[in-house]
């Protein structure tokens, strides 16, 4: 069943709904009516949009054309189907050509179509404009020659936004010295103008009719000032490329045409910027704006500011100086301060998107003609859909004065191409960011074919030569703005521990994932059990790094208990008198071990490492008791051997007053051998409780238990017993310490063995990473989340990260690289709360002006001190290009 037929079927179902269902079906019926109107109009004519708004909106999953024209401020949004998924139906703006040439910069290089315009006015309150193409004017450098009348320009929304942003950046640069560009008077004065278009067959000209009945009175009055009062003749440059769609081979190509019939008028909408009134009108508007902002300043004392078209609460800790009190605020710095609505646990997506859409190079790129660089043929890409949807979202977020945007279309595309992000559960913002960067790269990868040339790490070659060959080979297969901005290069060195073979490779990276080394210590208590049949359990309290690894704990415990060279330690967590889990991975974080956990360490012979692990648990009629004991045994075929091994293990617990250990074998059935249900290199063996013995009686079992000191078996301490009213200090670590921990040489884990070409077998080699080439945009991911097979944890360590002076000079290995190694911070993704849910926000340094917090749809200014928080999760740094590197060749 198609989407349309499904909607029609649902709207005609006869039911007796309750109140909620009734409202739902009423809404569905209205939606269905709007959809039907759209389908009828599409079938009646295939209209080529010349001046269009975003005609459709994805609202609640229904892609409906909003035909309600009664609300002047209600935007119409684009409908994304197979025909217009290329996002060509963008808004077109009419601006002053002089303003456009001043703020655009490279306008002389843009192809345009010049029209001579004759205006007329009739008694029916209608303006008629006759646009005739002026030949021999392809580029706008000739626009100032021989023209006496006013000149206007038609520009697409992306180009208009780039021009506004360029003007905005300039005004911010001069704001501190009291100078403001005269072009700033245009502000954000944009109004929609309904026009009717047709083509005159006789004169081969484009006719534009502006009627009062199609527009509200105010818009029509503004149009009269522009097109009637200025001059009877003027000029319009079309830089949007839309008007040429109406002329093909000197024939009228309006879709409304039918054979033998004149073309019908097409009602479309034009966005008019900065042309609605005189200089006096604009001065009065600015005066009113200043008064509004003064009132807003007084309101800010009570904790409110106006942002994104609504009033939001402001953090009471923000000083008054950070409120939006400057009269220049809306005229300088007003772009890009648009929030994203939370669609349901989508804060993880919103925070990552805000950081990307406030990367200046990304903004400039997606406000331009990025559609021309999409690679629709890349099998690794997403048919360009991710890039198109992202680019559309960038433009919505940078429209001046926009209300919070609902990113429904982007969420839909994201769920389609990355099902792991489907639904409305909370996800990891860093994982989304990694997918988004990779997906945008593949959609924009300009390389049509992907040759692969293997790079030989031959001995004797200069390492710089090998690195450059790796990089050239990488660029031969990858070419996009994402590579240009975000990709750096590692040097990875592997050394075989047996033959000492050295292998060097150079790999690209998109971001750095840095561990959080611990600078504070933690006390941990463990019980050590020997398997020699003589030594009683011993309890040790150790001091280890708070966020260290299991290796740190084992090393400290080995030294404290005087572990012999032929012995090893097997650490386990005990829960309800069972082995709950074995701690065997040296790289596991100690943060996964809680204070209330109970840990034991078994002293075992290294030679028996490959033997099966047998776990003995102690059982009474009412259940298990005591600490399990373990052994590694080579022979499990004989029950008497197992029996003797168990008696040896519990011999240290024998009461010293008894004359003998046991009377006969009938008592052994009181002890059962069971498996611990744990997975490890050698899984524990499950043994029948009657192995090697006859059934005993309850009295025999009771008499045997009395011979052993069960108190020693039940004596097991918690890892840490906190004292009342003790408060641990909050931990802090510098970003440089995180970098040093990341670049530290470490052995590979058993699951990441490296195949040594000399030894011809996998080896646990040591690995060392070095930074060889740094990207323009450096993304640093702080590894706050720790995961294991059983637990997950979040580290709340405060990371002391530089804001204006991050210097990588001492960490870069390629000293011949003359690029700057200085970076400044411009965006942060923050995560608050725990792993089960929590909340994501973003801090953005906006337009070199000040810091703002983007909390879904809420945007507020903040002090720089507020961004230094233990919730900082992903850091975005930008290279400072005007600082020369101190690296030497």
Secondary structure as GFF3:
##gff-version 3
##sequence-region A 1 889
A	DSSP	alpha_helix	3	11	.	.	.	ID=ss1
A	DSSP	alpha_helix	19	44	.	.	.	ID=ss2
A	DSSP	beta_strand	57	59	.	.	.	ID=ss3
A	DSSP	beta_strand	62	64	.	.	.	ID=ss4
A	DSSP	beta_strand	92	96	.	.	.	ID=ss5
A	DSSP	alpha_helix	97	104	.	.	.	ID=ss6
A	DSSP	three_ten_helix	107	109	.	.	.	ID=ss7
A	DSSP	beta_strand	113	122	.	.	.	ID=ss8
A	DSSP	beta_strand	126	133	.	.	.	ID=ss9
A	DSSP	three_ten_helix	140	142	.	.	.	ID=ss10
A	DSSP	beta_strand	151	156	.	.	.	ID=ss11
A	DSSP	alpha_helix	157	175	.	.	.	ID=ss12
A	DSSP	three_ten_helix	182	186	.	.	.	ID=ss13
A	DSSP	beta_strand	190	200	.	.	.	ID=ss14
A	DSSP	beta_strand	205	211	.	.	.	ID=ss15
A	DSSP	three_ten_helix	212	214	.	.	.	ID=ss16
A	DSSP	alpha_helix	217	227	.	.	.	ID=ss17
A	DSSP	beta_strand	233	238	.	.	.	ID=ss18
A	DSSP	three_ten_helix	243	246	.	.	.	ID=ss19
A	DSSP	beta_strand	247	248	.	.	.	ID=ss20
A	DSSP	beta_strand	251	252	.	.	.	ID=ss21
A	DSSP	beta_strand	266	273	.	.	.	ID=ss22
A	DSSP	alpha_helix	279	299	.	.	.	ID=ss23
A	DSSP	three_ten_helix	300	302	.	.	.	ID=ss24
A	DSSP	beta_strand	304	307	.	.	.	ID=ss25
A	DSSP	beta_strand	310	313	.	.	.	ID=ss26
A	DSSP	three_ten_helix	320	322	.	.	.	ID=ss27
A	DSSP	alpha_helix	347	357	.	.	.	ID=ss28
A	DSSP	alpha_helix	360	366	.	.	.	ID=ss29
A	DSSP	three_ten_helix	370	373	.	.	.	ID=ss30
A	DSSP	alpha_helix	385	398	.	.	.	ID=ss31
A	DSSP	alpha_helix	408	417	.	.	.	ID=ss32
A	DSSP	three_ten_helix	419	421	.	.	.	ID=ss33
A	DSSP	alpha_helix	429	444	.	.	.	ID=ss34
A	DSSP	alpha_helix	463	477	.	.	.	ID=ss35
A	DSSP	alpha_helix	481	486	.	.	.	ID=ss36
A	DSSP	beta_strand	488	495	.	.	.	ID=ss37
A	DSSP	beta_strand	502	509	.	.	.	ID=ss38
A	DSSP	beta_strand	512	514	.	.	.	ID=ss39
A	DSSP	beta_strand	521	529	.	.	.	ID=ss40
A	DSSP	beta_strand	538	545	.	.	.	ID=ss41
A	DSSP	alpha_helix	550	560	.	.	.	ID=ss42
A	DSSP	beta_strand	567	575	.	.	.	ID=ss43
A	DSSP	beta_strand	578	583	.	.	.	ID=ss44
A	DSSP	three_ten_helix	590	592	.	.	.	ID=ss45
A	DSSP	beta_strand	599	605	.	.	.	ID=ss46
A	DSSP	three_ten_helix	606	608	.	.	.	ID=ss47
A	DSSP	beta_strand	612	620	.	.	.	ID=ss48
A	DSSP	beta_strand	623	633	.	.	.	ID=ss49
A	DSSP	alpha_helix	639	650	.	.	.	ID=ss50
A	DSSP	three_ten_helix	651	653	.	.	.	ID=ss51
A	DSSP	three_ten_helix	665	670	.	.	.	ID=ss52
A	DSSP	beta_strand	671	673	.	.	.	ID=ss53
A	DSSP	alpha_helix	698	705	.	.	.	ID=ss54
A	DSSP	alpha_helix	710	714	.	.	.	ID=ss55
A	DSSP	beta_strand	732	734	.	.	.	ID=ss56
A	DSSP	alpha_helix	735	742	.	.	.	ID=ss57
A	DSSP	beta_strand	746	747	.	.	.	ID=ss58
A	DSSP	three_ten_helix	750	752	.	.	.	ID=ss59
A	DSSP	beta_strand	754	756	.	.	.	ID=ss60
A	DSSP	beta_strand	761	763	.	.	.	ID=ss61
A	DSSP	beta_strand	766	773	.	.	.	ID=ss62
A	DSSP	beta_strand	777	782	.	.	.	ID=ss63
A	DSSP	beta_strand	785	787	.	.	.	ID=ss64
A	DSSP	beta_strand	792	794	.	.	.	ID=ss65
A	DSSP	beta_strand	798	800	.	.	.	ID=ss66
A	DSSP	beta_strand	806	807	.	.	.	ID=ss67
A	DSSP	beta_strand	822	832	.	.	.	ID=ss68
A	DSSP	beta_strand	839	846	.	.	.	ID=ss69
A	DSSP	beta_strand	850	855	.	.	.	ID=ss70
A	DSSP	beta_strand	858	862	.	.	.	ID=ss71
A	DSSP	three_ten_helix	864	867	.	.	.	ID=ss72
A	DSSP	beta_strand	872	879	.	.	.	ID=ss73
###
